[in-house]
């Protein structure tokens, strides 16, 4: 069984939800993760707050961001165990982040330490 990272991408990170909406989304996300964990397929995960972010470029310039340069932001990720990329995609389809217009989930297989893909 392989591990996959499910990356939550928000179309517009500048939109601010109400505290009530944030609480509802958090509950939905915890329920979604709980469903994956009940199948013993959840590995780990975390949210990525928008404040305090910095971007370091190849010339070592540091900027606040990433909001100035890109429209899309990463809101968080979870790592799951799955038999196939298709199973990992099915987990991603249930993520509450997809309720937001233009939001997406990226599914990526995690490389194994033994050099195999």
Helices and strands as residue ranges (DSSP letters): E 2-10, H 19-38, E 42-47, E 54-56, E 62-64, E 73-82, H 85-93, G 96-99, E 104-109
